[in-house]
Amino acid sequence: MTRATVPTTYPPLPEGASCWSRSTRRVGSVFHAHAFGLTVCRSLLLSRHQSVDARNLGDLQYYGVCPRCFKLASKVPA
């Protein structure tokens, strides 16, 4: 499994997710689809005060996106 996926377009959010966030506590953290404090892939607990939301596509491309969250986002019907 790869460490991070670099999207070419802003990925849609999976069902139940509110935004793309990354932890500022973990070194090398990538963006995850965030749903009520827990990531959609269930690998990380994100604190509201210790996480950063993606502002634009450039943020997602710079830090990368979790491959499991990205896979769930690609299953969202257009």
C-alpha positions in Angstrom: 0.0 0.0 0.0 1.2 3.5 -0.8 1.8 6.1 1.8 -0.2 8.8 0.1 -2.2 9.5 -3.0 -1.9 12.7 -4.9 -5.2 13.8 -6.5 -5.4 15.7 -9.7 -8.9 17.1 -8.9 -10.5 17.9 -5.6 -12.0 14.5 -4.5 -15.6 14.3 -3.4 -16.3 13.5 0.2 -17.5 10.0 1.1 -21.0 9.8 2.7 -21.0 11.1 6.2 -17.7 13.0 5.9 -17.7 16.8 6.5 -14.2 17.8 5.3 -10.7 16.8 4.4 -8.4 17.2 7.5 -4.9 16.2 8.6 -3.4 15.9 12.1 -0.8 18.4 13.2 0.3 16.1 16.0 1.6 13.3 13.7 4.7 13.9 11.6 4.1 13.1 8.0 0.3 13.1 8.3 -1.8 13.1 5.2 -5.3 14.4 4.7 -8.2 12.1 5.7 -12.0 12.4 5.1 -13.1 13.6 8.6 -16.4 12.6 10.1 -17.2 13.7 13.7 -13.6 13.4 15.1 -12.9 10.0 13.4 -11.5 9.5 10.0 -13.7 7.6 7.4 -11.0 4.9 7.1 -11.0 4.5 10.9 -7.2 4.8 11.2 -6.9 8.0 13.2 -8.8 10.1 15.8 -8.7 13.8 14.8 -8.9 16.5 17.4 -10.6 19.7 16.4 -7.9 21.9 17.9 -5.0 19.8 16.6 -6.0 19.3 13.0 -6.0 21.4 9.8 -8.7 21.5 7.1 -7.7 21.5 3.4 -8.2 25.0 2.0 -7.7 24.0 -1.7 -6.4 21.4 -4.1 -2.8 22.5 -3.5 -3.0 21.4 0.1 -4.2 18.0 -0.9 -1.4 17.6 -3.5 1.3 18.8 -1.2 0.6 16.6 1.8 -1.2 13.8 0.0 -4.5 12.0 0.7 -5.0 8.7 2.6 -5.3 5.9 0.0 -8.2 4.3 1.9 -10.2 7.5 2.2 -9.5 8.3 -1.4 -10.8 4.9 -2.5 -14.0 5.4 -0.5 -14.3 8.9 -2.0 -14.0 7.5 -5.5 -17.0 5.2 -4.9 -19.3 8.2 -4.4 -21.8 8.4 -7.3 -21.4 11.6 -9.4 
